[in-house]
Amino acid sequence: MNAHFTSELSEAYIALGANLGDREHTLMEAIRRLDEDPGITVARCSHLYETEPVGYVDQPLFLNMAVCVRTSLDSHELLHVMQGIENGLGRIREIHWGPRTVDLDLIWMEGRRENTEELVLPHPRMEERAFVLVPLSDIVPPDEPSGLYTIVETALDKLDGKEGLQLWKTCSWRSASAPFGS
């Protein structure tokens, strides 16, 4: 690691989605770019799921997934890296919840609570969205110390609307990062 990144590593969970262009390639490229950042290491990768759009529904199906990263960056620095990756992969924000080449959302960072204009942690709608919860359930270990496992499992038990989501493909990012239980 660079000497610049001397802080302790934190674990963070990022949800990824894409519904324009080569969706799988774009998601894998986003993961590669995350992992290339000197302050970020991709630790685990969920399966890829094809999902129906939420909110603005007149658009193509999404591919969604989640990754767990270990990072020396704080939450805002991590968010800025994620936004740079989105922009570098052609993300244009025209329609709220509309079509996009790629979307990266910081979902959870060791149970931290933040509420700024730029970032809300934990993600305010994560417990309502199967396309976030199901991929998270692939990669959050039962012994995760900040309580995310219990939150994900409880929310999945209560959630309606999981029928709009189906397993699309096993993640091909580093075979050692296979989801739990696979």
Buried (B, 14 or more C-beta within 10 A) or exposed (E): EEEEBEEEBBBBBBBBBBBBBEBBEBBBBBBEBBBEBEBBBBBBBBBBBBBBBBEEEEBEBBBBBBBBBBBBBBBEBBBBBBBEBBEEBEBEEEEEEBBBBBBBBBBBBBEEEBEEEEBEBBBEEBBBBBBBBBBBBBBBEEEBEBEBBEBBBEBBEEBEEEEBBEEBEBBEBEEEBBBEEE
